[in-house]
Amino acid sequence: MIRHALVLLSLLSGAAWAQEAPPTRELELLSEHPVEGMAAGNLSGLAWCGDALWAVSDREDDRLYRLDASDSVWRGEAEHFDVPPAPNTGLPWGVRVRSAITGLARGGEMDFEGLSCDSLGNRYLASEAHAAVLRVSPAGMAEWLPLPEALVRQARASGMLLDFNAMFEGIAVDPEANRLWLAAERERRGLLVMHRNQSSWQCTGGCVLLAEGGRELPPPALGD
């Protein structure tokens, strides 16, 4: 069983903004920290929420971790919550079955990837297995967001979310929780965006913000 996770901290640095040329920014590694207290390991999401860093593991469906960063070895303090039954978001039956079997075998049936939070302290988790978003309140109450029915359909029509274990890998929400972005990984990467309308979420002008062709080269810094 994996007993440790690892956090890498980076800082964006680079040339100053100039009118005659676009800015150049590069990531600089500042430090790395082992994280204890996450029994299953597999840290899959990290976000600064309120006054602390929070993390999530894709092998555990019922907890978040508040990271105590007071020492060089960080410690995860678990916050538990109950997950309601996952909604049917329109993924094909075969993809859902493979996700369920994989979750039973390795742990983490929801396969939470990515973590974000709003100004009220709500945490947002993207479930890769179900193409859904779970919101966890500061009091630990969890509920699935009512995402648009067209979200998965439009994503698949653009070439995303077609393969098992290649679903939503990242999530971001603005401080007022009026806009929500989801990032689809590999084969055909892309971004989707939704806008909140009172208690529901809608695709204003379409859900797909960006869909890559699938053959783009990686950044030069990654080499070959």
Rosetta silent file (secondary structure, phi, psi, omega in degrees, C-alpha in Angstrom):
SEQUENCE: MIRHALVLLSLLSGAAWAQEAPPTRELELLSEHPVEGMAAGNLSGLAWCGDALWAVSDREDDRLYRLDASDSVWRGEAEHFDVPPAPNTGLPWGVRVRSAITGLARGGEMDFEGLSCDSLGNRYLASEAHAAVLRVSPAGMAEWLPLPEALVRQARASGMLLDFNAMFEGIAVDPEANRLWLAAERERRGLLVMHRNQSSWQCTGGCVLLAEGGRELPPPALGD
SCORE:     score description
SCORE:     0.000 S_00000001
   1 L     0.000  137.653 -179.783    0.000    0.000    0.000 S_00000001
   2 L   -75.198  129.009 -176.075    1.301    3.431   -0.858 S_00000001
   3 L  -107.431  -14.072 -175.330    1.946    5.434    2.326 S_00000001
   4 L  -130.524  149.258  168.074    3.279    8.693    0.937 S_00000001
   5 E  -117.177  175.555 -177.088    2.373   11.226   -1.661 S_00000001
   6 E  -138.600  132.983  177.878    4.601   13.954   -3.011 S_00000001
   7 E  -112.923  130.581  174.553    3.930   17.619   -3.578 S_00000001
   8 E  -110.060  126.161  178.883    6.010   19.716   -5.945 S_00000001
   9 E  -102.812  131.053 -179.506    5.797   23.476   -5.529 S_00000001
  10 E  -128.457  157.279  178.758    6.514   25.667   -8.523 S_00000001
  11 E  -129.721  132.393  175.753    6.575   29.375   -9.156 S_00000001
  12 E   -75.932  125.148  175.594    5.873   31.098  -12.425 S_00000001
  13 E  -139.688  163.681  179.434    8.751   33.356  -13.345 S_00000001
  14 E   162.577 -167.288 -177.043    9.996   34.883  -16.526 S_00000001
  15 L   -69.267  151.382  178.541   10.525   37.988  -18.522 S_00000001
  16 L   -70.409  158.075  178.585    8.540   41.099  -17.718 S_00000001
  17 L   -62.645  136.499  178.747    5.647   42.103  -19.891 S_00000001
  18 L  -133.246  144.826 -177.469    6.777   44.036  -22.937 S_00000001
  19 L   -71.233  -31.740 -173.602    4.715   45.832  -25.515 S_00000001
  20 L   -86.663   -9.518 -177.666    6.778   44.713  -28.459 S_00000001
  21 L  -149.194  150.492  177.230    6.798   40.979  -27.656 S_00000001
  22 L   -67.426  154.047 -178.091    4.570   38.458  -25.842 S_00000001
  23 L   -69.491  151.433  175.538    5.631   37.548  -22.289 S_00000001
  24 L  -117.222  123.329 -179.658    7.834   34.532  -21.606 S_00000001
  25 E  -130.625  140.715  178.883    7.190   32.593  -18.432 S_00000001
  26 E  -132.820  149.325  176.331    8.763   29.399  -17.208 S_00000001
  27 E   -79.527  138.002  177.483    8.108   27.168  -14.230 S_00000001
  28 E  -122.306  125.671  178.868   10.799   27.053  -11.572 S_00000001
  29 E   -72.560  121.907  178.925   10.966   24.220   -9.046 S_00000001
  30 E   -96.568  -44.529 -177.656   11.086   25.694   -5.536 S_00000001
  31 E  -166.848  165.968  174.367   10.769   22.634   -3.292 S_00000001
  32 E  -135.140  145.933 -172.636    9.289   19.179   -2.929 S_00000001
  33 E  -138.406  122.891  169.741    7.555   17.706    0.095 S_00000001
  34 E   -68.372  148.222 -179.125    6.550   14.153    1.017 S_00000001
  35 E  -119.903  120.194  176.016    3.036   13.967    2.435 S_00000001
  36 E  -100.396  159.674  176.209    2.209   11.557    5.242 S_00000001
  37 L    97.054   -5.266  175.008   -1.224   10.627    6.498 S_00000001
  38 L   -99.655   98.352 -168.749   -2.789    9.797    3.126 S_00000001
  39 L   -58.047  -40.604 -176.415   -3.243    6.056    3.543 S_00000001
  40 L   -91.665   -7.178 -176.981   -3.889    5.250   -0.118 S_00000001
  41 L    65.593 -145.380  175.660   -1.498    7.816   -1.573 S_00000001
  42 L    54.368   53.272  175.561   -2.239    8.807   -5.168 S_00000001
  43 E   -61.520  121.019 -173.028   -2.619   12.524   -4.590 S_00000001
  44 E  -122.248   -2.950  178.213   -4.654   13.629   -7.608 S_00000001
  45 E  -155.809  145.415 -176.121   -5.762   17.175   -6.821 S_00000001
  46 E  -147.432  131.604 -179.645   -4.328   20.148   -4.937 S_00000001
  47 E  -153.987  148.170  173.955   -5.812   23.595   -4.247 S_00000001
  48 E   -88.780  117.242 -178.843   -5.403   26.512   -1.868 S_00000001
  49 E  -126.385  117.685 -179.154   -8.733   26.963   -0.082 S_00000001
  50 L    68.736 -109.731 -176.681   -9.120   29.612    2.604 S_00000001
  51 L  -116.434   17.507 -175.396   -5.997   29.473    4.727 S_00000001
  52 E  -154.437  162.363  170.873   -4.575   26.076    3.757 S_00000001
  53 E   -83.725  138.328  176.234   -3.714   23.659    0.999 S_00000001
  54 E  -122.036  149.303 -177.762   -6.207   20.853    0.446 S_00000001
  55 E  -136.379  159.020  176.108   -5.647   17.604   -1.432 S_00000001
  56 E  -136.157  148.762  176.846   -7.672   14.682   -2.738 S_00000001
  57 E  -109.920  139.610  178.467   -6.709   11.108   -3.623 S_00000001
  58 L   -81.501    6.725  176.574   -8.256    9.253   -6.560 S_00000001
  59 L  -106.723    0.357 -177.901   -8.217    6.063   -4.459 S_00000001
  60 L  -132.846  125.571 -174.694  -10.520    7.349   -1.711 S_00000001
  61 L   -94.813   -6.419 -168.033  -14.135    8.387   -2.280 S_00000001
  62 L  -125.418   20.970 -177.760  -15.037    9.707    1.165 S_00000001
  63 E  -159.032  151.970  167.380  -12.414   12.213    2.264 S_00000001
  64 E  -115.290  165.244 -179.447  -10.381   15.312    1.580 S_00000001
  65 E  -126.196  125.255  170.044   -7.084   16.181    3.225 S_00000001
  66 E   -88.019  125.159 -173.672   -6.079   19.457    4.815 S_00000001
  67 E   -92.214  121.668  172.415   -2.289   19.658    4.526 S_00000001
  68 E   -84.945  106.482 -175.070   -0.263   20.729    7.553 S_00000001
  69 L  -103.736   28.703 -177.210    2.736   22.381    5.892 S_00000001
  70 L   -77.603  -10.941 -179.678    4.475   23.534    9.071 S_00000001
  71 L  -131.373  172.808  179.874    7.383   21.113    8.525 S_00000001
  72 L   -67.006  -30.408  172.583    9.361   19.822    5.556 S_00000001
  73 L   -97.116  114.428 -177.325    7.304   16.622    5.698 S_00000001
  74 E   -82.075  154.006 -179.364    3.685   17.618    5.263 S_00000001
  75 E  -126.220  132.787  177.925    0.849   15.759    6.963 S_00000001
  76 E   -90.379  126.140  177.327   -2.633   15.201    5.621 S_00000001
  77 E  -105.764  115.719 -170.646   -5.499   15.648    8.072 S_00000001
  78 E   -75.409  138.499  168.900   -8.581   13.848    6.743 S_00000001
  79 E  -118.675  118.053 -174.177  -12.007   15.424    6.486 S_00000001
  80 E   -91.035  151.332  174.199  -14.671   12.767    5.836 S_00000001
  81 L  -150.925  161.724  178.210  -17.898   13.148    3.914 S_00000001
  82 L  -101.416  128.770 -178.875  -20.652   10.891    2.554 S_00000001
  83 L   -93.164  122.715  174.716  -20.999   10.645   -1.227 S_00000001
  84 L   -70.580  165.546  178.753  -24.554   10.389   -2.567 S_00000001
  85 L   -55.358  137.695 -176.542  -25.223    8.018   -5.493 S_00000001
  86 L   -70.665  143.913  179.141  -23.537    9.267   -8.651 S_00000001
  87 L   -77.692  160.828  172.898  -25.762   10.682  -11.385 S_00000001
  88 L   -88.845  109.896 -175.588  -26.068    9.263  -14.886 S_00000001
  89 L   -97.629    4.767  177.211  -24.358   11.874  -17.046 S_00000001
  90 L    98.918    8.431  175.636  -24.797   10.087  -20.365 S_00000001
  91 L   -67.771  149.050  178.818  -21.543    8.146  -20.576 S_00000001
  92 L   -59.442  151.441 -178.178  -21.797    4.891  -22.581 S_00000001
  93 H   -57.882  -43.034 -177.958  -22.690    1.755  -20.660 S_00000001
  94 H   -62.059  -40.200  178.495  -19.375    0.068  -21.467 S_00000001
  95 H   -64.936  -42.488 -179.512  -17.314    2.982  -20.113 S_00000001
  96 H   -65.676  -37.855  179.452  -19.340    3.056  -16.890 S_00000001
  97 H   -67.307  -44.991  178.836  -18.945   -0.698  -16.364 S_00000001
  98 H   -62.080  -38.999  178.456  -15.171   -0.603  -16.888 S_00000001
  99 H   -64.570  -41.688  179.841  -14.898    2.309  -14.452 S_00000001
 100 H   -64.067  -43.795  179.828  -16.923    0.438  -11.837 S_00000001
 101 H   -64.642  -42.620  178.822  -14.808   -2.719  -12.158 S_00000001
 102 H   -63.606  -40.911  178.888  -11.568   -0.715  -11.970 S_00000001
 103 H   -62.809  -39.525  177.529  -12.792    1.142   -8.908 S_00000001
 104 H   -65.788  -36.221 -176.054  -13.591   -2.109   -7.114 S_00000001
 105 H   -75.071  -40.183 -173.436  -10.179   -3.534   -7.958 S_00000001
 106 H  -110.492  -11.267 -173.951   -7.979   -0.586   -6.998 S_00000001
 107 L    92.235  150.537  179.227  -10.231    1.543   -4.765 S_00000001
 108 L    85.109   65.403 -177.397  -11.779    4.868   -5.569 S_00000001
 109 L   -64.523  -27.189  178.509  -14.965    4.096   -7.501 S_00000001
 110 L   -82.303  -24.314 -179.828  -15.511    7.824   -8.118 S_00000001
 111 L    52.171   61.729 -178.826  -11.922    8.362   -9.308 S_00000001
 112 E   -69.348  126.732  178.570  -11.768   11.972   -8.110 S_00000001
 113 E  -129.731  130.391  177.646   -9.362   14.077  -10.168 S_00000001
 114 E    82.902  152.629 -177.780   -8.693   17.759   -9.619 S_00000001
 115 E  -152.710  135.193  176.368   -9.787   20.069   -6.830 S_00000001
 116 E  -146.455  167.590 -179.051  -10.967   23.676   -6.760 S_00000001
 117 E  -149.798  155.520  178.343  -12.836   25.931   -4.325 S_00000001
 118 L  -102.788 -178.305 -174.801  -14.920   29.105   -4.265 S_00000001
 119 L   -70.936  -15.634  178.196  -14.804   32.092   -1.924 S_00000001
 120 L   -88.396   -2.750  178.837  -17.364   30.516    0.419 S_00000001
 121 L    92.197    5.451  174.592  -15.116   27.536    1.102 S_00000001
 122 L   -72.162  138.483  177.620  -16.989   24.975   -1.002 S_00000001
 123 E  -103.507  141.736 -177.274  -14.699   22.367   -2.554 S_00000001
 124 E  -121.812  125.932 -178.134  -15.331   20.999   -6.070 S_00000001
 125 E  -119.956  134.793  176.374  -14.127   17.555   -7.176 S_00000001
 126 E   -94.593  124.033  175.851  -14.266   16.146  -10.702 S_00000001
 127 E   -90.543  112.296  178.956  -15.231   12.471  -10.904 S_00000001
 128 L   -69.861  -33.786 -177.225  -13.434   10.954  -13.878 S_00000001
 129 L   -66.988  -30.828 -173.798  -15.410    7.722  -13.607 S_00000001
 130 L  -117.580   -0.077 -177.100  -18.788    9.458  -13.912 S_00000001
 131 L    52.022   49.059 -176.094  -17.953   12.725  -15.725 S_00000001
 132 E  -135.842  168.082 -178.483  -19.617   14.542  -12.828 S_00000001
 133 E  -126.170  126.801  178.068  -18.739   17.216  -10.262 S_00000001
 134 E  -103.788  132.332  175.315  -19.155   16.837   -6.502 S_00000001
 135 E  -107.693  128.213  179.590  -19.409   19.901   -4.265 S_00000001
 136 E  -115.648  119.794 -177.239  -18.372   19.544   -0.621 S_00000001
 137 L   -74.930  166.118  176.005  -19.422   22.348    1.716 S_00000001
 138 L   -58.248  -24.957  178.445  -17.238   23.651    4.579 S_00000001
 139 L   -84.797   -0.526  177.584  -19.487   21.614    6.892 S_00000001
 140 L    88.435   14.349  176.783  -18.676   18.412    4.986 S_00000001
 141 L   -87.573  129.398 -175.573  -22.015   18.054    3.161 S_00000001
 142 E  -113.371  139.136  176.045  -21.557   16.607   -0.342 S_00000001
 143 E  -150.711  147.709  177.854  -23.867   16.924   -3.353 S_00000001
 144 E   -81.621  137.657  177.523  -23.539   16.421   -7.089 S_00000001
 145 L   -74.064  141.419  176.166  -23.928   19.502   -9.251 S_00000001
 146 L   -78.591   81.038 -177.144  -26.822   19.451  -11.736 S_00000001
 147 L   -72.762  157.169 -179.820  -24.644   19.733  -14.837 S_00000001
 148 L   -62.521  141.526  177.802  -26.215   20.329  -18.262 S_00000001
 149 L   -62.788  -26.209 -177.042  -27.417   17.219  -20.070 S_00000001
 150 H   -79.393   -9.062 -172.868  -25.637   18.499  -23.171 S_00000001
 151 H   -58.914  -57.625 -178.093  -22.199   18.570  -21.503 S_00000001
 152 H   -66.573  -39.660 -179.638  -21.094   14.984  -22.203 S_00000001
 153 H   -61.281  -45.385  179.217  -22.880   14.886  -25.547 S_00000001
 154 H   -68.745  -37.563  178.550  -21.127   18.017  -26.842 S_00000001
 155 H   -63.054  -44.798 -179.575  -17.773   16.864  -25.456 S_00000001
 156 H   -68.357  -34.483  176.944  -18.026   13.501  -27.207 S_00000001
 157 H   -65.873  -23.331  177.492  -19.134   15.162  -30.451 S_00000001
 158 L   -93.484    5.743  176.173  -15.892   17.177  -30.273 S_00000001
 159 L    94.933    3.864  178.765  -13.789   14.027  -29.825 S_00000001
 160 L   -98.754  163.214  175.301  -13.404   14.133  -26.029 S_00000001
 161 L    58.334   34.810 -178.493  -14.524   11.592  -23.396 S_00000001
 162 L   -94.472  -23.822 -173.462  -14.472    8.749  -25.893 S_00000001
 163 L  -116.818  150.763  175.383  -12.147    6.342  -24.097 S_00000001
 164 L   -58.938  138.248  177.987  -12.118    4.696  -20.699 S_00000001
 165 L    61.096   30.739  174.334   -9.923    6.516  -18.155 S_00000001
 166 L  -138.796   55.917 -174.515   -9.582    9.550  -20.433 S_00000001
 167 L  -109.086 -132.504 -179.548  -12.276   11.780  -18.988 S_00000001
 168 E   -81.326  125.834 -178.078  -12.143   14.871  -16.772 S_00000001
 169 E  -115.315  -16.543 -178.417   -8.726   15.373  -15.220 S_00000001
 170 E  -143.208  155.782 -178.086   -8.904   18.984  -14.034 S_00000001
 171 E  -147.676  145.931  174.579  -11.437   21.428  -12.623 S_00000001
 172 E  -147.567  145.078  177.652  -11.553   25.141  -11.799 S_00000001
 173 E  -134.019  144.663  178.042  -14.272   27.414  -10.444 S_00000001
 174 L   -77.620  162.157 -173.741  -14.288   31.198  -10.124 S_00000001
 175 L   -56.230  -33.968 -178.639  -14.527   32.716   -6.601 S_00000001
 176 L   -85.518   -0.381 -178.506  -18.233   33.539   -6.988 S_00000001
 177 L    57.140   39.784  176.222  -18.996   30.029   -8.311 S_00000001
 178 L   -99.076  -21.904  178.753  -20.600   31.504  -11.413 S_00000001
 179 E  -133.040  143.503 -177.582  -18.367   29.709  -13.914 S_00000001
 180 E  -134.323  129.211  179.076  -16.961   26.200  -13.883 S_00000001
 181 E  -113.705  141.797  175.148  -14.262   24.804  -16.180 S_00000001
 182 E  -127.024  138.742  179.935  -13.454   21.123  -16.783 S_00000001
 183 E  -110.382  125.331  175.953  -10.365   19.791  -18.545 S_00000001
 184 E   -94.696  140.881 -174.092  -10.500   16.581  -20.579 S_00000001
 185 L  -103.090  155.778  169.637   -7.261   14.642  -20.907 S_00000001
 186 L    36.384  171.479 -170.825   -5.360   12.910  -23.741 S_00000001
 187 L    60.473  -64.141  166.557   -6.357   11.436  -27.116 S_00000001
 188 L  -141.171  100.926 -179.723   -8.209   14.700  -27.646 S_00000001
 189 L   -74.886  160.116  178.479   -7.652   17.185  -24.873 S_00000001
 190 E  -178.274  174.153  178.773   -9.964   20.095  -24.344 S_00000001
 191 E  -124.623  142.028  175.877  -11.746   22.522  -22.069 S_00000001
 192 E  -125.993  148.958 -177.496  -15.428   22.826  -21.268 S_00000001
 193 E  -136.028  143.457  177.130  -17.164   25.688  -19.501 S_00000001
 194 E  -134.005  154.083  178.632  -20.524   26.105  -17.774 S_00000001
 195 E  -119.070  140.363 -179.399  -22.309   29.077  -16.217 S_00000001
 196 E   -84.415  134.435  174.869  -24.451   28.969  -13.107 S_00000001
 197 E  -123.458   92.892 -173.555  -28.057   30.102  -13.337 S_00000001
 198 L    59.120 -109.643 -175.950  -29.327   30.218   -9.743 S_00000001
 199 L   -99.129    0.608 -178.744  -29.278   26.548   -8.683 S_00000001
 200 E  -118.729  168.559  179.791  -28.581   25.006  -12.095 S_00000001
 201 E  -120.145  141.676 -175.490  -25.697   25.028  -14.561 S_00000001
 202 E  -133.889  155.170  170.718  -25.980   25.821  -18.258 S_00000001
 203 L   -94.529  106.527 -178.899  -23.869   25.821  -21.402 S_00000001
 204 L   -89.795  106.187 -176.960  -24.087   29.406  -22.644 S_00000001
 205 L    76.958   17.976 -179.646  -23.320   29.303  -26.352 S_00000001
 206 L   108.892  147.422 -178.574  -22.065   25.729  -26.101 S_00000001
 207 L   -82.494  -30.981 -171.633  -20.126   23.721  -23.519 S_00000001
 208 E   -82.821  117.584  177.465  -16.923   23.184  -25.539 S_00000001
 209 E   -91.938  -34.866 -178.112  -14.426   25.993  -25.118 S_00000001
 210 E  -155.869  136.351  173.737  -11.456   24.233  -26.751 S_00000001
 211 E  -138.576  116.304 -179.091  -10.883   20.859  -28.403 S_00000001
 212 L   -81.733  160.996 -177.550   -7.409   19.971  -29.669 S_00000001
 213 L   -75.288  -13.911  177.291   -6.823   17.772  -32.658 S_00000001
 214 L    97.882   -4.929 -178.159   -4.994   15.151  -30.628 S_00000001
 215 L  -126.021   18.519  178.196   -1.612   15.427  -32.328 S_00000001
 216 L   -67.445  143.230  178.004   -0.235   18.674  -30.874 S_00000001
 217 L   -73.481  151.691  176.513    3.389   18.528  -29.765 S_00000001
 218 L   -72.124  166.874  177.453    4.177   18.892  -26.060 S_00000001
 219 L   -57.603  146.208 -178.693    5.839   22.090  -24.751 S_00000001
 220 H   -55.592  -30.580 -177.886    9.535   22.352  -25.751 S_00000001
 221 H   -63.284  -19.545  179.358   10.576   22.177  -22.093 S_00000001
 222 H   -85.136   -4.260  179.442    9.482   18.528  -21.999 S_00000001
 223 L    73.906 -140.800 -177.077   11.945   17.559  -24.713 S_00000001
 224 L   -82.640    0.000    0.000   11.012   14.657  -26.987 S_00000001
